[in-house]
Amino acid sequence: MLEYGIPSIDGNASGEVFFGGSAASTIAFDDLVYMNTSGNWAKVNNSNTNATKMLGIALGSNPTTNGVLLRGFVRSGQYNFSPGLPLYISSTSGLMSTSIGVVGSTDYARIVGYCTNTNTDVIYFNPDNTWVLKA
């Protein structure tokens, strides 16, 4: 049985981490990113098909050395979500939101995780494999 621990300090994560690819654009710790068709990582938003691809949380500016969290817990002082709420891909690149934020005909809704009840700056990242395109 696999167990994940809650990170004790900001800037830490625990879970399944992928080391590989490079940054296709400038990324930083806690950015919500997607893997492009070249195997590289860039910030994602809900307004195009990139929202349907493999997602992760950047653990630094270099995916090869810092890694990308694919599933698990991450703690960031930038997070301030209410416990238990689902988190969605935001319309702002690299961010998550408690609002679905789907307004345009090319916007995608996809749950990517939940804020934990232990602290408002810890999330459980577990992107759903399903998504909905606004028609």
ABEGO torsion letter per residue (X at the ends): XBBBBBBABBGBBBEBBBBEEBBABBBBBGBBBBBBAAGBBBBBBAABAAAABBBBBBAEABAAAAEBBABEBBBBAABBBBBGBBBBBBABBGBBBABAGBABAABBBBBAEBBBAABAABBBBBBBABBBBBX
